[in-house]
Structures are given as C-alpha cells and as structure tokens.
Amino acid sequence: FMSKKHSEAFLHPKALVDDNVTVGAGTRVWAFAHLLSGAVVGSECNICDHTFIEGAVRIGDRVTIKSGVYLWDGLVVEDDVFIGPAAVFTNDLRPRSRQYPPEYAKTLLRQGCSIGANATILADNTVGRYAMVAAGSVVTSDVPDYALVVGNPARFRNWICRCGRKLEFNNHQANQCHCTCGCSFRLDTNNNTVKEIA
C-alpha cells in the first residue's frame, strides 16, 4: 500500500491512493479520501476525510483540504492554501453529460489564499496570493492578491493582510499600511492592486 513515492507520508488505512500518485513527506491523507493516478500532492499537507483528487491536479506544500472537497483536472493549488469544507470547484464551462472537452479549463489558487466553507470557484479563474473567498461565495472572475471577496457573485469587500486582518490605507502615508502582525503594504491606485513591501 505504501510506495516509495509516499513512504514518508501518513495514509489512513481507509484512504484510497491509486498507483502513480506522488504524496510528499509529512502529508496526511485521511479516511475515505481518493487520490487518482497521476495526482501530485506536496509535503506537509492535510487531506481530510471524504476528499477526491483527480489525476491532473497539482497541489503544493502545506496545503489544507478540509472534508467534502473534490478537486478536478485543471486545478493547480500553490503552497500554503486553505480550502474549507464542502468548497466546490468546476472545470468545464459548458458541461453536458457524456461530452468531454479536449482540454479542461484551468483554475489557479495562488500561494496562501483561503477558500471559505461552501464557496464555489467557477472554472478558468485565479484566486490571488493571500486572498480570501468568504464562506458561501461564488467566484465568477479573478480575485486580486490580498483581496477579500464576498457574496454571489463574489465582490471585493476589503484588502487583507497575510494574517487575514483588514488593511487600512492612509493617503497621507503614500497609500501605505502597516499591519499589527508586522507586514507592510502599498496600494497602487492606478491599477487598484496591493503589493507587500519590505
């Protein structure tokens, strides 16, 4: 059951891990999870009960995938991403029964972003670095780095820090913000983006 490709991972006896799956050191795969052949999961991840990961999915390091999440071909999950329980992903923009597109739409979850419980991420979108999708929201377009989006369809609510706190920018300080956790940011009003600064 344990191959050289995941000999340093914990695989629950009731997890189903197909041949040719790569699971990184320190990753835990819990009961009733199913990882299909070809899937790649990084190190120190937590793959909770009742999850399903298709073979072309790529998952980085230190990713948390809570129970009841299904990841379909075309999804790339970068390092340090959190996916809450029952979050939904799609990979076909025009689904029909027994009709398969030549290539599935891509979805990218950038480093450190969080997907709230029961949120839906439609195919062909990117959720930016350290962005947060609120529980129950429906993402129909790209989410900028450090943005909190809420609702159906998901709309911008606030800029947030890596730690999740709301950022308050001050025009008198060249649109800079210093979070209590120690991170600093600058708001570019020309293209409405936030960048972390040293």
Contact map, one row per residue, 1 for C-alpha under 8 A:
111000000000000000000000000000000000000000000000000000000000000000000000000000000000000000000000000000000000000000000000000000000000000000000000000000000000000000000000000000000000000000000000000000
111101100010000000000000000000000000000000000000000000000000000000000000000000000000000000000000000000000000000000000000000000000000000000000000000000000000000000000000000000000000000000000000000000
111111100000000000000000000000000000000000000000000000000000000000000000000000000000000000000000000000000000000000000000000000000000000000000000000000000000000000000000000000000000000000000000000000
011111100000000000000000000000000000000000000000000000000000000000000000000000000000000000000000000000000000000000000000000000000000000000000000000000000000000000000000000000000000000000000000000000
001111100000000000011111000000000000000000000000000000000000000000000000000000000000000000000000000000000000000000000000000000000000000000000000000000000000000000000000000000000000000000000000000000
011111111000000000000111100000000000000000000000000000000000000000000000000000000000000000000000000000000000000000000000000000000000000000000000000000000000000000000000000000000000000000000000000000
011111111000000000000000100000000000000000000000000000000000000000000000000000000000000000000000000000000000000000000000000000000000000000000000000000000000000000000000000000000000000000000000000000
000001111100000000000001111000000000000000000000000000000000000000000000000000000000000000000000000000000000000000000000000000000000000000000000000000000000000000000000000000000000000000000000000000
000001111110000000000011111110000000000000000000000000000000000000000000000000000000000000000000000000000000000000000000000000000000000000000000000000000000000000000000000000000000000000000000000000
000000011111000000000000011110000000000000000000000000000000000000000000000000000000000000000000000000000000000000000000000000000000000000000000000000000000000000000000000000000000000000000000000000
010000001111101000000000000111000000000000000000000000000000000000000000000000000000000000000000000000000000000000000000000000000000000000000000000000000000000000000000000000000000000000000000000000
000000000111111000000000000111100000000000000000000000000000000000000000000000000000000000000000000000000000000000000000000000000000000000000000000000000000000000000000000000000000000000000000000000
000000000011111000000000000000100000000000000000000000000000000000000000000000000000000000000000000000000000000000000000000000000000000000000000000000000000000000000000000000000000000000000000000000
000000000001111100000000000001111000000000000000000000000000000000000000000000000000000000000000000000000000000000000000000000000000000000000000000000000000000000000000000000000000000000000000000000
000000000011111110000000000011111100000000000000000000000000000000000000000000000000000000000000000000000000000000000000000000000000000000000000000000000000000000000000000000000000000000000000000000
000000000000011111000000000000011110000000000000000000000000000000000000000000000000000000000000000000000000000000000000000000000000000000000000000000000000000000000000000000000000000000000000000000
000000000000001111101000000000001111100000000000000000000000000000000000000000000000000000000000000000000000000000000000000000000000000000000000000000000000000000000000000000000000000000000000000000
000000000000000111111000000000000111100000000000000000000000000000000000000000000000000000000000000000000000000000000000000000000000000000000000000000000000000000000000000000000000000000000000000000
000000000000000011111000000000000001110000000000000000000000000000000000000000000000000000000000000000000000000000000000000000000000000000000000000000000000000000000000000000000000000000000000000000
000010000000000001111100000000000000111000000000000000000000000000000000000000000000000000000000000000000000000000000000000000000000000000000000000000000000000000000000000000000000000000000000000000
000010000000000011111110000000000011111100000000000000100000000000000000000000000000000000000000000000000000000000000000000000000000000000000000000000000000000000000000000000000000000000000000000000
000011000000000000011111000000000000011111000000000000000000000000000000000000000000000000000000000000000000000000000000000000000000000000000000000000000000000000000000000000000000000000000000000000
000011001000000000001111101000000000000111100000000000000000000000000000000000000000000000000000000000000000000000000000000000000000000000000000000000000000000000000000000000000000000000000000000000
000011011000000000000111111000000000000011111000000000000000100000000000000000000000000000000000000000000000000000000000000000000000000000000000000000000000000000000000000000000000000000000000000000
000001111000000000000011111000000000000001110000000000000000000000000000000000000000000000000000000000000000000000000000000000000000000000000000000000000000000000000000000000000000000000000000000000
000000011100000000000001111100000000000000111000000000000000000000000000000000000000000000000000000000000000000000000000000000000000000000000000000000000000000000000000000000000000000000000000000000
000000011100000000000011111110000000000001111110000000000000000000000000000000000000000000000000000000000000000000000000000000000000000000000000000000000000000000000000000000000000000000000000000000
000000001111000000000000011111000000000000011110000000000000000000000000000000000000000000000000000000000000000000000000000000000000000000000000000000000000000000000000000000000000000000000000000000
000000001111001000000000001111101000000000000111100000000000000000000000000000000000000000000000000000000000000000000000000000000000000000000000000000000000000000000000000000000000000000000000000000
000000000011011000000000000111111000000000000011100000000000000000000000000000000000000000000000000000000000000000000000000000000000000000000000000000000000000000000000000000000000000000000000000000
000000000001111000000000000011111000000000000001110000000000000000000000000000000000000000000000000000000000000000000000000000000000000000000000000000000000000000000000000000000000000000000000000000
000000000000011100000000000001111100000000000000111000000000000000000000000000000000000000000000000000000000000000000000000000000000000000000000000000000000000000000000000000000000000000000000000000
000000000000011110000000000011111110000000000011111100000000000000000000000000000000000000000000000000000000000000000000000000000000000000000000000000000000000000000000000000000000000000000000000000
000000000000001111000000000000011111000000000000011110000000000000000000000000000000000000000000000000000000000000000000000000000000000000000000000000000000000000000000000000000000000000000000000000
000000000000000111001000000000001111101000000000000111100000000000000000000000000000000000000000000000000000000000000000000000000000000000000000000000000000000000000000000000000000000000000000000000
000000000000000011101000000000000111111000000000000111100000000000000000000000000000000000000000000000000000000000000000000000000000000000000000000000000000000000000000000000000000000000000000000000
000000000000000011111000000000000011111000000000000001100000000000000000000000000000000000000000000000000000000000000000000000000000000000000000000000000000000000000000000000000000000000000000000000
000000000000000000111100000000000001111100000000000001111000000000000000000000000000000000000000000000000000000000000000000000000000000000000000000000000000000000000000000000000000000000000000000000
000000000000000000011100000000000011111110000000000011111100000000000000000000000000000000000000000000000000000000000000000000000000000000000000000000000000000000000000000000000000000000000000000000
000000000000000000001110000000000000011111000000000000111110000000000000000000000000000000000000000000000000000000000000000000000000000000000000000000000000000000000000000000000000000000000000000000
000000000000000000000111000000000000001111101000000000000111100000000000000000000000000000000000000000000000000000000000000000000000000000000000000000000000000000000000000000000000000000000000000000
000000000000000000000111101000000000000111111000000000000011111000000000000000000000000000000000000000000000000000000000000000000000000000000000000000000000000000000000000000000000000000000000000000
000000000000000000000011111000000000000011111000000000000001110000000000000000000000000000000000000000000000000000000000000000000000000000000000000000000000000000000000000000000000000000000000000000
000000000000000000000001111100000000000001111100000000000000111000000000000000000000000000000000000000000000000000000000000000000000000000000000000000000000000000000000000000000000000000000000000000
000000000000000000000001011100000000000011111110000000000000111110000000000000000000000000000000000000000000000000000000000000000000000000000000000000000000000000000000000000000000000000000000000000
000000000000000000000000001110000000000000011111000000000000011111000000000000000000000000000000000000000000000000000000000000000000000000000000000000000000000000000000000000000000000000000000000000
000000000000000000000000001111001000000000001111101000000000000111100000000000000000000000000000000000000000000000000000000000000000000000000000000000000000000000000000000000000000000000000000000000
000000000000000000000000000011101000000000000111111000000000000111100000000000000000000000000000000000000000000000000000000000000000000000000000000000000000000000000000000000000000000000000000000000
000000000000000000000000000011111000000000000011111000000000000001110000000000000000000000000000000000000000000000000000000000000000000000000000000000000000000000000000000000000000000000000000000000
000000000000000000000000000000111100000000000001111100000000000000111000000000000000000000000000000000000000000000000000000000000000000000000000000000000000000000000000000000000000000000000000000000
000000000000000000000000000000011100000000000011111110000000000011111110000000000000000000000000000000000000000000000000000000000000000000000000000000000000000000000000000000000000000000000000000000
000000000000000000000000000000001111000000000000011111000000000000001110000000000000000000000000000000000000000000000000000000000000000000000000000000000000000000000000000000000000000000000000000000
000000000000000000000000000000000111001000000000001111101000000000000111000000000000000000000000000000000000000000000000000000000000000000000000000000000000000000000000000000000000000000000000000000
000000000000000000000000000000000011111000000000000111111000000000000011100000000000000000000000000000000000000000000000000000000000000000000000000000000000000000000000000000000000000000000000000000
000000000000000000001000000000000011111100000000000011111000000000000000100000000000000000000000000000000000000000000000000000000000000000000000000000000000000000000000000000000000000000000000000000
000000000000000000000000000000000000011100000000000001111100000000000001111000000000000000000000000000000000000000000000000000000000000000000000000000000000000000000000000000000000000000000000000000
000000000000000000000000000000000000011100000000000011111110000000000011111110000000000000000000000000000000000000000000000000000000000000000000000000000000000000000000000000000000000000000000000000
000000000000000000000000000000000000001110000000000000011111000000000000001110000000000000000000000000000000000000000000000000000000000000000000000000000000000000000000000000000000000000000000000000
000000000000000000000000000000000000000111000000000000001111101000000000000111100000000000000000000000000000000000000000000000000000000000000000000000000000000000000000000000000000000000000000000000
000000000000000000000000000000000000000011100000000000000111111000000000000011110000000000000000000000000000000000000000000000000000000000000000000000000000000000000000000000000000000000000000000000
000000000000000000000001000000000000000011111000000000000011111000000000000001110000000000000000000000000000000000000000000000000000000000000000000000000000000000000000000000000000000000000000000000
000000000000000000000000000000000000000001111100000000000001111100000000000000111000000000000000000000000000000000000000000000000000000000000000000000000000000000000000000000000000000000000000000000
000000000000000000000000000000000000000001011100000000000011111110000000000001111100000000000000000000000000000000000000000000000000000000000000000000000000000000000000000000000000000000000000000000
000000000000000000000000000000000000000000001111000000000000011111000000000000011110000000000000000000000000000000000000000000000000000000000000000000000000000000000000000000000000000000000000000000
000000000000000000000000000000000000000000001111001000000000001111101000000000000111100000000000000000000000000000000000000000000000000000000000000000000000000000000000000000000000000000000000000000
000000000000000000000000000000000000000000000111101000000000000111111000000000000011110000000000000000000000000000000000000000000000000000000000000000000000000000000000000000000000000000000000000000
000000000000000000000000000000000000000000000011111000000000000011111000000000000001110000000000000000000000000000000000000000000000000000000000000000000000000000000000000000000000000000000000000000
000000000000000000000000000000000000000000000000111000000000000001111100000000000000111000000000000000000000000000000000000000000000000000000000000000000000000000000000000000000000000000000000000000
000000000000000000000000000000000000000000000000011100000000000011111110000000000011111100000000000000000000000000000000000000000000000000000000000000000000000000000000000000000000000000000000000000
000000000000000000000000000000000000000000000000001110000000000000011111000000000000001110000000000000000000000000000000000000000000000000000000000000000000000000000000000000000000000000000000000000
000000000000000000000000000000000000000000000000001111001000000000001111101000000000000010000000000000000000000000000000000000000000000000000000000000000000000000000000000000000000000000000000000000
000000000000000000000000000000000000000000000000000011011000000000000111111000000000000011100000000000000000000000000000000000000000000000000000000000000000000000000000000000000000000000000000000000
000000000000000000000000000000000000000000000000000001111000000000000011111000000000000000100000000000010000000000000000000000000000000000000000000000000000000000000000000000000000000000000000000000
000000000000000000000000000000000000000000000000000000011000000000000001111100000000000000100000000000011110000000000000000000000000000000000000000000000000000000000000000000000000000000000000000000
000000000000000000000000000000000000000000000000000000011100000000000011111110000000000000100000000000000111100000000000000000000000000000000000000000000000000000000000000000000000000000000000000000
000000000000000000000000000000000000000000000000000000001110000000000000011111000000000000000000000000000111100000000000000000000000000000000000000000000000000000000000000000000000000000000000000000
000000000000000000000000000000000000000000000000000000001111000000000000001111101000000000000000000000000001111000000000000000000000000000000000000000000000000000000000000000000000000000000000000000
000000000000000000000000000000000000000000000000000000000011101000000000000111111000000000000000000000000001111100000000000000000000000000000000000000000000000000000000000000000000000000000000000000
000000000000000000000000000000000000000000000000000000000011111000000000000011111000000000000000000000000000011100000000000000000000000000000000000000000000000000000000000000000000000000000000000000
000000000000000000000000000000000000000000000000000000000001111100000000000001111100000000000000000000000000001110000000000000000000000000000000000000000000000000000000000000000000000000000000000000
000000000000000000000000000000000000000000000000000000000000011100000000000011111110000000000000000000000000111111000000000000000000000000000000000000000000000000000000000000000000000000000000000000
000000000000000000000000000000000000000000000000000000000000001110000000000000011111000000000000000000000000000111100000000000000000000000000000000000000000000000000000000000000000000000000000000000
000000000000000000000000000000000000000000000000000000000000000111001000000000001111101000000000000000000000000001111000000000000000000000000000000000000000000000000000000000000000000000000000000000
000000000000000000000000000000000000000000000000000000000000000011101000000000000111111000000000000000000000000001111100000000000000000000000000000000000000000000000000000000000000000000000000000000
000000000000000000000000000000000000000000000000000000000000000011111000000000000011111000000000000000000000000000011100000000000000000000000000000000000000000000000000000000000000000000000000000000
000000000000000000000000000000000000000000000000000000000000000001111000000000000001111100000000000000000000000000001110000000000000000000000000000000000000000000000000000000000000000000000000000000
000000000000000000000000000000000000000000000000000000000000000000011100000000000011111110000000000000000000000000111111100000000000000000000000000000000000000000000000000000000000000000000000000000
000000000000000000000000000000000000000000000000000000000000000000001100000000000000011111000000000000000000000000000111100000000000000000000000000000000000000000000000000000000000000000000000000000
000000000000000000000000000000000000000000000000000000000000000000000111000000000000001111100000000000000000000000000001111000000000000000000000000000000000000000000000000000000000000000000000000000
000000000000000000000000000000000000000000000000000000000000000000000001000000000000000111111000000000000000000000000000111000000000000000000000000000000000000000000000000000000000000000000000000000
000000000000000000000000000000000000000000000000000000000000000000000001111000000000000011111000000000011110000000000000011100000000000000000000000000000000000000000000000000000000000000000000000000
000000000000000000000000000000000000000000000000000000000000000000000000000000000000000001111110000010011000000000000000001000000000000000000000000000000000000000000000000000000000000000000000000000
000000000000000000000000000000000000000000000000000000000000000000000000000000000000000001111110000000001000000000000000001000000000000000000000000000000000000000000000000000000000000000000000000000
000000000000000000000000000000000000000000000000000000000000000000000000000000000000000000011111000000000000000000000000000000000000000000000000000000000000000000000000000000000000000000000000000000
000000000000000000000000000000000000000000000000000000000000000000000000000000000000000000011111101000000000000000000000000000000000000000000000000000000000000000000000000000000000000000000000000000
000000000000000000000000000000000000000000000000000000000000000000000000000000000000000000000111111100000000000000000000000000000000000000000000000000000000000000000000000000000000000000000000000000
000000000000000000000000000000000000000000000000000000000000000000000000000000000000000000000011111000000000000000000000000000000000000000000000000000000000000000000000000000000000000000000000000000
000000000000000000000000000000000000000000000000000000000000000000000000000000000000000000000001111100000000000000000000000000000000000000000000000000000000000000000000000000000000000000000000000000
000000000000000000000000000000000000000000000000000000000000000000000000000000000000000000000011111110000000000000000000000000000000000000000000000000000000000000000000000000000000000000000000000000
000000000000000000000000000000000000000000000000000000000000000000000000000000000000000000000001011111000000000000000000000000000000000000000000000000000000000000000000000000000000000000000000000000
000000000000000000000000000000000000000000000000000000000000000000000000000000000000000000010000001111110000000000000000000000000000000000000000000000000000000000000000000000000000000000000000000000
000000000000000000000000000000000000000000000000000000000000000000000000000000000000000000000000000111110000000000000000000000000000000000000000000000000000000000000000000000000000000000000000000000
000000000000000000000000000000000000000000000000000000000000000000000000000000000000000000000000000011111000000000000000000000000000000000000000000000000000000000000000000000000000000000000000000000
000000000000000000000000000000000000000000000000000000000000000000000000110000000000000000110000000011111100000000000000000000000000000000000000000000000000000000000000000000000000000000000000000000
000000000000000000000000000000000000000000000000000000000000000000000000010000000000000000111000000000111110000000000000001100000000000000000000000000000000000000000000000000000000000000000000000000
000000000000000000000000000000000000000000000000000000000000000000000000011100000000000000100000000000011111000000000000001110000000000000000000000000000000000000000000000000000000000000000000000000
000000000000000000000000000000000000000000000000000000000000000000000000011100000000000000100000000000001111100000000000001111000000000000000000000000000000000000000000000000000000000000000000000000
000000000000000000000000000000000000000000000000000000000000000000000000001111000000000000000000000000000111110000000000000111100000000000000000000000000000000000000000000000000000000000000000000000
000000000000000000000000000000000000000000000000000000000000000000000000001111001000000000000000000000000011111010000000000001111000000000000000000000000000000000000000000000000000000000000000000000
000000000000000000000000000000000000000000000000000000000000000000000000000011101000000000000000000000000001111110000000000001111100000000000000000000000000000000000000000000000000000000000000000000
000000000000000000000000000000000000000000000000000000000000000000000000000011111000000000000000000000000000111110000000000000011100000000000000000000000000000000000000000000000000000000000000000000
000000000000000000000000000000000000000000000000000000000000000000000000000001111100000000000000000000000000011111000000000000001110000000000000000000000000000001000000000000000000000000000000000000
000000000000000000000000000000000000000000000000000000000000000000000000000000011100000000000000000000000000111111100000000000111111000000000000000000000000000000000000000000000000000000000000000000
000000000000000000000000000000000000000000000000000000000000000000000000000000001111000000000000000000000000000111110000000000000111100000000000000000000000000000000000000000000000000000000000000000
000000000000000000000000000000000000000000000000000000000000000000000000000000000111001000000000000000000000000011111010000000000001111000000000000000000000000000000000000000000000000000000000000000
000000000000000000000000000000000000000000000000000000000000000000000000000000000011101000000000000000000000000001111110000000000001111110000000000000000000000000000000000000000000000000000000000000
000000000000000000000000000000000000000000000000000000000000000000000000000000000011111000000000000000000000000000111110000000000000011100000000000000000000000000000000000000000000000000000000000000
000000000000000000000000000000000000000000000000000000000000000000000000000000000001111100000000000000000000000000011111000000000000001110000000000000000000000000000000000000000000000000000000000000
000000000000000000000000000000000000000000000000000000000000000000000000000000000000011100000000000000000000000000111111100000000000111111100000000000000000000000000000000000000000000000000000000000
000000000000000000000000000000000000000000000000000000000000000000000000000000000000001110000000000000000000000000000111110000000000000111100000000000000000000000000000000000000000000000000000000000
000000000000000000000000000000000000000000000000000000000000000000000000000000000000001111000000000000000000000000000011111010000000000001110000000000000000000000000000000000000000000000000000000000
000000000000000000000000000000000000000000000000000000000000000000000000000000000000000011100000000000000000000000000001111110000000000001111000000000000000000000000000000000000000000000000000000000
000000000000000000000000000000000000000000000000000000000000000000000000000000000000000011111000000000001110000000000000111110000000000000000000000000000000000000000000000000000000000000000000000000
000000000000000000000000000000000000000000000000000000000000000000000000000000000000000000100000000000001111000000000000011111000000000000000000000000000000000000000000000000000000000000000000000000
000000000000000000000000000000000000000000000000000000000000000000000000000000000000000000000000000000000111000000000000111111100000000000111110000000000000000000000000000000000000000000000000000000
000000000000000000000000000000000000000000000000000000000000000000000000000000000000000000000000000000000011110000000000000111110000000000001110000000000000000000000000000000000000000000000000000000
000000000000000000000000000000000000000000000000000000000000000000000000000000000000000000000000000000000001110010000000000011111010000000000111100000000000000000000000000000000000000000000000000000
000000000000000000000000000000000000000000000000000000000000000000000000000000000000000000000000000000000000111010000000000001111110000000000111111000000000000000000000000000000000000000000000000000
000000000000000000000000000000000000000000000000000000000000000000000000000000000000000000000000000000000000111110000000000000111110000000000001110000000000000000000000000000000000000000000000000000
000000000000000000000000000000000000000000000000000000000000000000000000000000000000000000000000000000000000011111000000000000011111000000000000111000000000000011000000000000000000000000000000000000
000000000000000000000000000000000000000000000000000000000000000000000000000000000000000000000000000000000000000111000000000000111111100000000011111100000000000100000000000000000000000000000000000000
000000000000000000000000000000000000000000000000000000000000000000000000000000000000000000000000000000000000000011110000000000000111110000000000011110000000000000010000000000000000000000000000000000
000000000000000000000000000000000000000000000000000000000000000000000000000000000000000000000000000000000000000001110010000000000011111010100000000111000100000000000000000000000000000000000000000000
000000000000000000000000000000000000000000000000000000000000000000000000000000000000000000000000000000000000000000111010000000000001111110000000000111100000000000000000000000000000000000000000000000
000000000000000000000000000000000000000000000000000000000000000000000000000000000000000000000000000000000000000000111110000000000000111110000000000001000000000000000000000000000000000000000000000000
000000000000000000000000000000000000000000000000000000000000000000000000000000000000000000000000000000000000000000011111000000000000011111000000000000100000000000000000000000000000000000000000000000
000000000000000000000000000000000000000000000000000000000000000000000000000000000000000000000000000000000000000000010111000000000000111111100000000011111100000000000000000000000000000000000000000000
000000000000000000000000000000000000000000000000000000000000000000000000000000000000000000000000000000000000000000000011110000000000000111110000000000111100000000000000000000000000000000000000000000
000000000000000000000000000000000000000000000000000000000000000000000000000000000000000000000000000000000000000000000011110010000000100011111110000000011100000000000000000000000000000000000000000000
000000000000000000000000000000000000000000000000000000000000000000000000000000000000000000000000000000000000000000000000110010000000000001111100000000001100000000000000000000000000000000000000000000
000000000000000000000000000000000000000000000000000000000000000000000000000000000000000000000000000000000000000000000000010011000000000000111110000000000000000000000000000000000000000000000000000000
000000000000000000000000000000000000000000000000000000000000000000000000000000000000000000000000000000000000000000000000000011110000000000111111000000000000000000000000000000000000000000000000000000
000000000000000000000000000000000000000000000000000000000000000000000000000000000000000000000000000000000000000000000000000011110010000000101111101010000000000000000000000000000000000000000000000000
000000000000000000000000000000000000000000000000000000000000000000000000000000000000000000000000000000000000000000000000000000111010000000000111111000000000000000000000000000000000000000000000100000
000000000000000000000000000000000000000000000000000000000000000000000000000000000000000000000000000000000000000000000000000000111110000000000011111000000000000000000000000000000000000000000000111000
000000000000000000000000000000000000000000000000000000000000000000000000000000000000000000000000000000000000000000000000000000011111000000000001111100000000001111000000000000000000000000000000010000
000000000000000000000000000000000000000000000000000000000000000000000000000000000000000000000000000000000000000000000000000000010111000000000011111110000001111100000000000000000000000000000000000000
000000000000000000000000000000000000000000000000000000000000000000000000000000000000000000000000000000000000000000000000000000000011110000000000011111000001111100000000000000000000000000000000000000
000000000000000000000000000000000000000000000000000000000000000000000000000000000000000000000000000000000000000000000000000000000001110010000010001111100111110000000000000000000000000000000000000000
000000000000000000000000000000000000000000000000000000000000000000000000000000000000000000000000000000000000000000000000000000000000111010000000000111111111100000000000000000000000000000000000000000
000000000000000000000000000000000000000000000000000000000000000000000000000000000000000000000000000000000000000000000000000000000000010111000000000011111110000000000000000000000000000000000000000000
000000000000000000000000000000000000000000000000000000000000000000000000000000000000000000000000000000000000000000000000000000000000000011100000000001111110000000000000000000000000000000000000000000
000000000000000000000000000000000000000000000000000000000000000000000000000000000000000000000000000000000000000000000000000000000000000011110000000001111110000000000000000000000000000000000000000000
000000000000000000000000000000000000000000000000000000000000000000000000000000000000000000000000000000000000000000000000000000000000100011110000000011111111000000000000000000000000000000000000000000
000000000000000000000000000000000000000000000000000000000000000000000000000000000000000000000000000000000000000000000000000000000000000000000000000011111111100000000000000000000000000000000000000000
000000000000000000000000000000000000000000000000000000000000000000000000000000000000000000000000000000000000000000000000000000000000000000000000001111000111110000000000000000000000000000000000000000
000000000000000000000000000000000000000000000000000000000000000000000000000000000000000000000000000000000000000000000000000000000000000000000000001111000011111000000000000000000000000000000000000000
000000000000000000000000000000000000000000000000000000000000000000000000000000000000000000000000000000000000000000000000000000000000000000000000001110000001111100000110000000000000000000000000000000
000000000000000000000000000000000000000000000000000000000000000000000000000000000000000000000000000000000000000000000000000000000000000000000000011100000000111110000111000000000000000000000000010000
000000000000000000000000000000000000000000000000000000000000000000000000000000000000000000000000000000000000000000000000000000000010000000000000011100000000011111111110000000000000000000000000000000
000000000000000000000000000000000000000000000000000000000000000000000000000000000000000000000000000000000000000000000000000000000100000000000000010000000000001111111110000000000010001000000000000000
000000000000000000000000000000000000000000000000000000000000000000000000000000000000000000000000000000000000000100000000000000000100000000000000010000000000000111111000000000000000001000000000000000
000000000000000000000000000000000000000000000000000000000000000000000000000000000000000000000000000000000000000000000000000000000000000000000000000000000000000111111000000000000000100000000000000000
000000000000000000000000000000000000000000000000000000000000000000000000000000000000000000000000000000000000000000000000000000000001000000000000000000000000000111111100000000000000000000000000000000
000000000000000000000000000000000000000000000000000000000000000000000000000000000000000000000000000000000000000000000000000000000000000000000000000000000000000111111110000000000010000000000000000000
000000000000000000000000000000000000000000000000000000000000000000000000000000000000000000000000000000000000000000000000000000000000000000000000000000000000011110011111000000000000000000000000000000
000000000000000000000000000000000000000000000000000000000000000000000000000000000000000000000000000000000000000000000000000000000000000000000000000000000000011110001111100000001110000000000000000000
000000000000000000000000000000000000000000000000000000000000000000000000000000000000000000000000000000000000000000000000000000000000000000000000000000000000001000000111110000001000000000000000000000
000000000000000000000000000000000000000000000000000000000000000000000000000000000000000000000000000000000000000000000000000000000000000000000000000000000000000000000011111000111000000001100000000000
000000000000000000000000000000000000000000000000000000000000000000000000000000000000000000000000000000000000000000000000000000000000000000000000000000000000000000000001111111111000000000000000000000
000000000000000000000000000000000000000000000000000000000000000000000000000000000000000000000000000000000000000000000000000000000000000000000000000000000000000000000000111111110000000000000000000000
000000000000000000000000000000000000000000000000000000000000000000000000000000000000000000000000000000000000000000000000000000000000000000000000000000000000000000000000011111100000000000000000000000
000000000000000000000000000000000000000000000000000000000000000000000000000000000000000000000000000000000000000000000000000000000000000000000000000000000000000000000000011111110000000000000000000000
000000000000000000000000000000000000000000000000000000000000000000000000000000000000000000000000000000000000000000000000000000000000000000000000000000000000000000000000011111110000000001000000000000
000000000000000000000000000000000000000000000000000000000000000000000000000000000000000000000000000000000000000000000000000000000000000000000000000000000000000000000000111111111000000001110000000000
000000000000000000000000000000000000000000000000000000000000000000000000000000000000000000000000000000000000000000000000000000000000000000000000000000000000000000000000111011111100000111100000000000
000000000000000000000000000000000000000000000000000000000000000000000000000000000000000000000000000000000000000000000000000000000000000000000000000000000000000000000011110000111110000111000000000000
000000000000000000000000000000000000000000000000000000000000000000000000000000000000000000000000000000000000000000000000000000000000000000000000000000000000000000000010000000011111011110000000000000
000000000000000000000000000000000000000000000000000000000000000000000000000000000000000000000000000000000000000000000000000000000000000000000000000000000000000010001010000000001111111100000000000000
000000000000000000000000000000000000000000000000000000000000000000000000000000000000000000000000000000000000000000000000000000000000000000000000000000000000000000000000000000000111111000000000000000
000000000000000000000000000000000000000000000000000000000000000000000000000000000000000000000000000000000000000000000000000000000000000000000000000000000000000000100000000000000011111000000000000000
000000000000000000000000000000000000000000000000000000000000000000000000000000000000000000000000000000000000000000000000000000000000000000000000000000000000000000000000000000000111111100000000000000
000000000000000000000000000000000000000000000000000000000000000000000000000000000000000000000000000000000000000000000000000000000000000000000000000000000000000011000000000000000111111110000000000111
000000000000000000000000000000000000000000000000000000000000000000000000000000000000000000000000000000000000000000000000000000000000000000000000000000000000000000000000000000011110011111000000000111
000000000000000000000000000000000000000000000000000000000000000000000000000000000000000000000000000000000000000000000000000000000000000000000000000000000000000000000000000000011100001111100000011110
000000000000000000000000000000000000000000000000000000000000000000000000000000000000000000000000000000000000000000000000000000000000000000000000000000000000000000000000100001111000000111110000011110
000000000000000000000000000000000000000000000000000000000000000000000000000000000000000000000000000000000000000000000000000000000000000000000000000000000000000000000000100000110000000011111001111000
000000000000000000000000000000000000000000000000000000000000000000000000000000000000000000000000000000000000000000000000000000000000000000000000000000000000000000000000000000100000000001111111111000
000000000000000000000000000000000000000000000000000000000000000000000000000000000000000000000000000000000000000000000000000000000000000000000000000000000000000000000000000000000000000000111111100000
000000000000000000000000000000000000000000000000000000000000000000000000000000000000000000000000000000000000000000000000000000000000000000000000000000000000000000000000000000000000000000011111000000
000000000000000000000000000000000000000000000000000000000000000000000000000000000000000000000000000000000000000000000000000000000000000000000000000000000000000000000000000000000000000000011111100000
000000000000000000000000000000000000000000000000000000000000000000000000000000000000000000000000000000000000000000000000000000000000000000000000000000000000000000000000000000000000000000111111110000
000000000000000000000000000000000000000000000000000000000000000000000000000000000000000000000000000000000000000000000000000000000000000000000001100000000000000000000000000000000000000000111011111000
000000000000000000000000000000000000000000000000000000000000000000000000000000000000000000000000000000000000000000000000000000000000000000000000110000000000001000000000000000000000000011110001111100
000000000000000000000000000000000000000000000000000000000000000000000000000000000000000000000000000000000000000000000000000000000000000000000000100000000000000000000000000000000000000011110000111110
000000000000000000000000000000000000000000000000000000000000000000000000000000000000000000000000000000000000000000000000000000000000000000000000000000000000000000000000000000000000001111000000011111
000000000000000000000000000000000000000000000000000000000000000000000000000000000000000000000000000000000000000000000000000000000000000000000000000000000000000000000000000000000000001111000000001111
000000000000000000000000000000000000000000000000000000000000000000000000000000000000000000000000000000000000000000000000000000000000000000000000000000000000000000000000000000000000001100000000000111
